[in-house]
Amino acid sequence: RLFGAPHAMIVTTDEALGVYGVLDCGAWVNNFMLAAWGLGVASIAQAALAAHPKLVREFFGLAAERQIVCGMSFGYEDVARPVNRFRTARADIAEVVRWVDE
């Protein structure tokens, strides 16, 4: 249901680019989400869509050589919907970053 968002996209890369194409897409997704937020548009990346390539390819008419990286839903946030109030826990930065001084 794509979190009830009015818009969706599928982010793909040329399969021949391998991991480098996926990295490029990750940077693009991050920048899209930041730009959208700056305009008041909420978004959510959905990597789980890549786990269903047959369904996604058929629905969106994607060529076989396109690697599905993720989907994304976006639109103006409706905070009245319970799904849009869901938040995951985050690890403290000290748990995931190690600062090294010379």
Short mmCIF file of the C-alpha atoms (twelve columns), coordinates in Angstrom:
data_MODEL
# 
_entry.id   MODEL 
# 
loop_
_atom_site.group_PDB 
_atom_site.id 
_atom_site.type_symbol 
_atom_site.label_atom_id 
_atom_site.label_alt_id 
_atom_site.label_comp_id 
_atom_site.label_asym_id 
_atom_site.label_seq_id 
_atom_site.Cartn_x 
_atom_site.Cartn_y 
_atom_site.Cartn_z 
_atom_site.pdbx_PDB_model_num 
ATOM 1   C CA . ARG A 1   0.000  0.000   0.000   1 
ATOM 2   C CA . LEU A 2   3.082  2.204   -0.013  1 
ATOM 3   C CA . PHE A 3   2.121  3.860   3.299   1 
ATOM 4   C CA . GLY A 4   -0.896 5.462   1.643   1 
ATOM 5   C CA . ALA A 5   1.307  7.919   -0.239  1 
ATOM 6   C CA . PRO A 6   -0.108 9.360   -3.461  1 
ATOM 7   C CA . HIS A 7   3.143  8.904   -5.394  1 
ATOM 8   C CA . ALA A 8   5.621  6.077   -5.793  1 
ATOM 9   C CA . MET A 9   8.773  5.426   -7.746  1 
ATOM 10  C CA . ILE A 10  10.999 2.462   -8.351  1 
ATOM 11  C CA . VAL A 11  14.721 3.193   -8.321  1 
ATOM 12  C CA . THR A 12  16.718 0.988   -10.682 1 
ATOM 13  C CA . THR A 13  20.214 0.762   -12.086 1 
ATOM 14  C CA . ASP A 14  21.770 -0.981  -15.050 1 
ATOM 15  C CA . GLU A 15  22.641 -4.469  -13.813 1 
ATOM 16  C CA . ALA A 16  26.008 -4.239  -15.613 1 
ATOM 17  C CA . LEU A 17  27.113 -1.482  -13.209 1 
ATOM 18  C CA . GLY A 18  27.018 -3.881  -10.268 1 
ATOM 19  C CA . VAL A 19  27.557 -2.509  -6.793  1 
ATOM 20  C CA . TYR A 20  28.671 0.879   -8.160  1 
ATOM 21  C CA . GLY A 21  25.271 1.505   -9.693  1 
ATOM 22  C CA . VAL A 22  23.612 0.613   -6.400  1 
ATOM 23  C CA . LEU A 23  25.900 3.027   -4.516  1 
ATOM 24  C CA . ASP A 24  25.052 5.799   -6.980  1 
ATOM 25  C CA . CYS A 25  21.349 5.114   -6.488  1 
ATOM 26  C CA . GLY A 26  21.763 5.258   -2.718  1 
ATOM 27  C CA . ALA A 27  23.297 8.723   -2.980  1 
ATOM 28  C CA . TRP A 28  20.519 9.820   -5.339  1 
ATOM 29  C CA . VAL A 29  17.790 8.479   -3.023  1 
ATOM 30  C CA . ASN A 30  19.303 10.319  -0.057  1 
ATOM 31  C CA . ASN A 31  19.458 13.602  -1.968  1 
ATOM 32  C CA . PHE A 32  15.912 13.192  -3.303  1 
ATOM 33  C CA . MET A 33  14.602 12.611  0.218   1 
ATOM 34  C CA . LEU A 34  16.443 15.644  1.619   1 
ATOM 35  C CA . ALA A 35  15.247 17.887  -1.216  1 
ATOM 36  C CA . ALA A 36  11.667 16.638  -0.848  1 
ATOM 37  C CA . TRP A 37  11.728 17.260  2.918   1 
ATOM 38  C CA . GLY A 38  13.007 20.773  2.260   1 
ATOM 39  C CA . LEU A 39  9.879  21.341  0.166   1 
ATOM 40  C CA . GLY A 40  7.596  19.886  2.841   1 
ATOM 41  C CA . VAL A 41  7.164  16.533  1.095   1 
ATOM 42  C CA . ALA A 42  7.603  13.387  3.181   1 
ATOM 43  C CA . SER A 43  9.140  10.259  1.690   1 
ATOM 44  C CA . ILE A 44  10.111 6.750   2.655   1 
ATOM 45  C CA . ALA A 45  12.563 4.474   0.882   1 
ATOM 46  C CA . GLN A 46  11.345 0.892   0.650   1 
ATOM 47  C CA . ALA A 47  14.135 -1.588  -0.013  1 
ATOM 48  C CA . ALA A 48  11.705 -4.441  0.686   1 
ATOM 49  C CA . LEU A 49  10.179 -3.927  -2.773  1 
ATOM 50  C CA . ALA A 50  13.414 -5.230  -4.312  1 
ATOM 51  C CA . ALA A 51  12.641 -8.601  -2.706  1 
ATOM 52  C CA . HIS A 52  9.694  -8.988  -5.107  1 
ATOM 53  C CA . PRO A 53  11.307 -8.371  -8.513  1 
ATOM 54  C CA . LYS A 54  8.805  -10.357 -10.600 1 
ATOM 55  C CA . LEU A 55  5.806  -8.453  -9.254  1 
ATOM 56  C CA . VAL A 56  7.569  -5.066  -9.455  1 
ATOM 57  C CA . ARG A 57  8.851  -5.695  -13.004 1 
ATOM 58  C CA . GLU A 58  5.419  -6.718  -14.256 1 
ATOM 59  C CA . PHE A 59  3.539  -3.873  -12.565 1 
ATOM 60  C CA . PHE A 60  5.957  -1.122  -13.622 1 
ATOM 61  C CA . GLY A 61  7.008  -2.656  -16.952 1 
ATOM 62  C CA . LEU A 62  10.714 -2.798  -16.117 1 
ATOM 63  C CA . ALA A 63  13.274 -4.399  -18.408 1 
ATOM 64  C CA . ALA A 64  15.127 -7.498  -17.218 1 
ATOM 65  C CA . GLU A 65  18.534 -5.757  -17.276 1 
ATOM 66  C CA . ARG A 66  17.393 -3.158  -14.718 1 
ATOM 67  C CA . GLN A 67  18.367 -4.052  -11.149 1 
ATOM 68  C CA . ILE A 68  15.689 -2.976  -8.693  1 
ATOM 69  C CA . VAL A 69  17.363 -1.071  -5.858  1 
ATOM 70  C CA . CYS A 70  14.348 0.138   -3.904  1 
ATOM 71  C CA . GLY A 71  10.983 1.769   -4.108  1 
ATOM 72  C CA . MET A 72  10.015 5.085   -2.629  1 
ATOM 73  C CA . SER A 73  6.691  6.570   -1.616  1 
ATOM 74  C CA . PHE A 74  6.257  10.300  -1.251  1 
ATOM 75  C CA . GLY A 75  3.665  12.998  -0.708  1 
ATOM 76  C CA . TYR A 76  2.449  15.430  1.909   1 
ATOM 77  C CA . GLU A 77  2.451  13.651  5.259   1 
ATOM 78  C CA . ASP A 78  -0.903 12.774  6.805   1 
ATOM 79  C CA . VAL A 79  -0.085 12.491  10.516  1 
ATOM 80  C CA . ALA A 80  -3.654 11.399  11.263  1 
ATOM 81  C CA . ARG A 81  -2.874 7.997   9.714   1 
ATOM 82  C CA . PRO A 82  -1.366 5.606   12.293  1 
ATOM 83  C CA . VAL A 83  1.116  4.185   9.762   1 
ATOM 84  C CA . ASN A 84  2.676  7.641   9.423   1 
ATOM 85  C CA . ARG A 85  3.308  7.910   13.158  1 
ATOM 86  C CA . PHE A 86  5.392  4.725   13.306  1 
ATOM 87  C CA . ARG A 87  9.005  5.339   14.328  1 
ATOM 88  C CA . THR A 88  11.816 2.839   14.756  1 
ATOM 89  C CA . ALA A 89  14.368 2.930   17.547  1 
ATOM 90  C CA . ARG A 90  17.780 4.354   16.729  1 
ATOM 91  C CA . ALA A 91  21.108 3.299   18.181  1 
ATOM 92  C CA . ASP A 92  23.039 5.957   20.034  1 
ATOM 93  C CA . ILE A 93  25.821 7.396   17.870  1 
ATOM 94  C CA . ALA A 94  28.407 6.101   20.349  1 
ATOM 95  C CA . GLU A 95  27.278 2.554   19.504  1 
ATOM 96  C CA . VAL A 96  27.866 2.866   15.759  1 
ATOM 97  C CA . VAL A 97  30.688 5.407   15.345  1 
ATOM 98  C CA . ARG A 98  34.270 5.201   16.519  1 
ATOM 99  C CA . TRP A 99  36.159 8.507   16.504  1 
ATOM 100 C CA . VAL A 100 39.918 8.209   15.996  1 
ATOM 101 C CA . ASP A 101 42.273 11.096  16.731  1 
ATOM 102 C CA . GLU A 102 45.828 11.227  15.451  1 
# 
